[in-house]
Amino acid sequence: MGWTADEFYGQNAAFLNALDDRDQAFVVEIPGDVRVWTRKPKVLRKQGKNEPERQKKFPRLKASQKPPSEVRNLARHSPAFHEQAPQRYRIRDSHKGSEVWEIRWVTCWRQTHDDSIVSNQCTLIVARNVLTDEVKFFLSNRVPGRDGWTLRMILRIAFGRWPIEDCFREAKEELGLDHFECRSWHGIHRHLFLVILSQLFCAITRQKLSPSEDVESGELLTTEQVRRAASVVVASITLPPRSRNQAFEAEANRQAYYARRNASAAKSHRKKRRVKLARLGIHPDKIKSLEHPNSQ
């Protein structure tokens, strides 16, 4: 549906220009110091009749045009944002409960630093976490209400990096993605392939053996549990049957303990978050959701 990227790529005008040139939709996170216009500036393509005869670079911005503004300043001071009632969205439901963000957006134009100087119309989104006050800025080359695009579609792409980042976290913390010393490109690739295959094995095993996907049930397996169980099986292959069974039983008891602890922690976190949201007058089940397209 569209490309997404973190701030490193979001502030790279050449990268965004390349996506625009290929007519690729993108929704990227940008740092607060990225500059945009909320009104399309005028670009001069050739020498005007009344302008003095001297060498000037064309195309260029008309001299009377205001410079672009930093998006963090627009979020704080622009009437376009302050006069707009924020829309609340339930972004996702994690083990700790629902994440609710307030969304404001305006159309804008970014500076391209090439011959076009000014991009096509874009969408600037300012998102604020209602509980932590964390603020994120997103820029998209698609506009809600145009060509079949909606704000929910754009937000789904904007916040779609979380599953990818979670995969990298699992690979690093549980499967040793960052525990290697390689001096060659081929060595790095071999290590990466092994980690990815291990993660795929854990994901398929977890999906097949988890009686429930609800962490509060105490029956949801994690990647860590699957990895630990597989390690015990491999380490016990050469042991006598009695010792092997003892190792299996000890690991099963350990797994059951952590499953109960994870379930208890999830219940506590979710209860606290529901209370905090209720104090703000927010009921997650009654607001728009990115995870359920057919909701409000």
N, C-alpha and C positions, 0 to 999 in steps of 0.2 A: 504493500500500500504506500509506503513512503520510507525515506531514510531518517534515522535519528542518530545523534552524536552528542558527546559531552562538550564542555566549554572549550576544550583545546581545538576541536574542529569547528565549533560554532563561531569562533572569532576569526577564523581563517576565510577571508573574503575570496581568495582564489578557489578554495574548495567549494564554497557555495556558488560561485560563478559557474564552475564546471557542472554542478548539478542543474543549475538553471539552463545552461546551454543544451543539456541533454533532456530537458523537460522532465526532470525527476523531482517528485515531491519530497520535501524535507521538513522536519520539525526538529530543530537543534537547540540545545541549551546554550545560553550565551552568558558571559560575565557581565557585571553591572556597568562596566565602562565602555561597552559597545555603543556606538553612536548611530542614531537613525533620525529621520525626519517624520513628523506626523502629518506634514503637508508636503506634497510633491514639489520639489524645487524646480525652477526653470533652468534648462540647460541650453546654452548657446552653441549652435552647430557651425556658424560662420560669422564673419565680420559684419557688424551692423553698419547701416548707411551713415549714421551720425557719430560713429566711433572714430577716434583719431587713427591715422594711418601708422600703425606700429605693429610689430610682430607679437602675436599672442597665440597661445596654444588653444586649439579647438579640437573637440568640444570642451567646454568648460562651464562652470556654474555662473549664472548671472551675478554681477558684483553685489546687487542689492539683496541677494538671498541670504537668509540666516544659516549659520553652520548647523550641522546635526547635533542633537542633544544626547547625552548619556542616558541609557534606559533607566538607570537607578534614579536619576533626577526626574525623568518623566513620571516614574511611578510615585515619587514623593510630591511633585508640584504641579503636574499637568492637570488641568480641569477635565481633560478627556477621561482620566482615571478617577478623579475624586467625585465627579458628578455621576459616576456609573455605579449602580448597585452590584456588588460582587455576587457571582453565582457559586454556590457550594456544590462540590462533587465528592462523592466517596471514591477515592482513587483506587484503593485496593483493601482487601481484608487480610491482614497478616496474623501471625500467631499472637500478636499483642493487641489485636483488635482493628477496628476500621480507621483508615487514614482519611481525614477530610481536609480538603484544601479549598480556599476561596480563590476564584478565578476572575480576573479582569483582562480585557483585551481591547486593542485598537489596531486599526490598519496603519501601516507605516511604509517607508521606503528606506532601504539601506544604501550605504555608499559602496560602490563596486570596485573602485580603484582601477578601472579599465576604461576603454573608450566610451562605454555607455554612461559611466559616472554614477548614474542613479538606477537602482534595480526596478523591476516590476513591483507592483503593490504586494506587500507582505503583511503578516499578522504578528504583532508583538503581544505576547501573553505574560502577565505577571501573576504568579501563583504564590499564595501564602498558606502555610500550614497553620490551621486554626489553634493548635495546641502548643506548638513550639515556636511559632512566629518565623520559621524559616521561610525565606523568599527565594524563588527561582524565576529566572527569565528565560523565555523560549521565543524563538523566531522561526516563522514558517513562510514558505513561498506560496502557500495556499490560504484562501480567505473563506471563512464560514459563510455559507449561503451562496457560494459560487461554484459552478461545475460539480455540483453534488456533494460538496464538502460541508461538514458540520463541525461545530466546536468540539463535540464529543469525539469525533474521528481524529481531530488534530491532537486533542489531549491524550487519547489512547496511545498515539505514537510518541508524544512528548514524554509520557511516564512509562514507556514500554521498555526502558533499559533495565529496569529492576531485575527481571528474571535472568537477563544475561549477566549482570553484575553478580547475582547470587550464584550462578554457575561458576564464575571465576573464583568467588570466595570459597566455595566448596572444594574446587580443584586445588586451591592453594593451601587451605587449612587441613583438609582431610586426605588428599591424594598426592601431595608432594609436588605440585606444579612449580613452586618457587624453591624447592630443595634440590637443586642440581647445579653442577659445575661443568660447563661445556666450553670447549674452545673452538668448535666448528659449527657451521650452519646445519650440517646433517645431524650432528649430535643433538642440537636443540630440537630439531624436528622429530627425531626419534623419541626423545623424552616427551614432547608434547603429544605425539600420537598415542603413546602408552598411557598417559594420564587421561586423555579423552576416551580411550577404550575402557579404562577402568571406571571412569565416571558413567559411561553408558551402561556397563554391566551393573553398577550399583543402582542406577536409575530404573533399569528394567526389573531387577530383583526386588527393589523397594515397591514398585508398582504392583508386581505379582503377589507379593506376600503381605502387603499392608491390608488388614481387614477393614480399615477405615482411613479416610483422608482427613478426618477431624482430629486435630492434636489433643482436644479435650477428652477424647474417648480413651486415651492411653494406648491405642492400638496403631498409631501412625508410626511407621518406621522412618528413620532418618538415614541420610547417606552415611553418617558416622557409624550408626549401628550396623548397617550392612557391611561397611568396610571392616569394622572390628570383628564381626562374625566370620567373614571370609578369612581374615588374618588368623583367627583361632583354628579354623579348619585346616588351613595350609600348615600351620605350625604343629598340628597334632597328627598329621598323616603318619608319621613314623613311630608314634607312641603306642604302647600296648593298649588293647581295647579298654581296660579298666581306667587307665590314666586319660585316655582320649575322652571317655564318657564323663569323667570328672571335670575335664577342661570345658566340655560342652555345657555341662550343668552349671558350672560357675559363670560362664558367659551368659547363659540364659537368665540366670538370676540377676546378673548385672544389667542386662538389657531391660528386664521387667522393672527394676528399680528406677532406671533413668526414664523409662516411658511414663511411670507414675509421676515422677518429679516434673517432667516436661508438661504433662497434662495439668498438674496442679498449678504450675507457674503460668501457663496459658490462661487458665480460668481466672487467676488473680489479676493478670495484666489486662485482660479484656473487661473485667468488672471495673477496674480503676478507670480505664479509658471511657467506658460508657458513662460513668459518673461525671467525669470531666467534661465530656461532650454535652451531657444533659444540663450541666450548669450554664453552658453557653446557649442553651435552647436548641441544640442540634440533636436530631434523631437520625442516625445513619441510614436506617431502613426507609426513611421517608424523603430522602434527597436523591438527586441524580447520581448514577453510578457508572463508572467506566467498565466495570466487570460484567454488567448486565445490560446489553444494548437496548433491551425492550422496556427498561425501567423509565421513570419520568425523564 
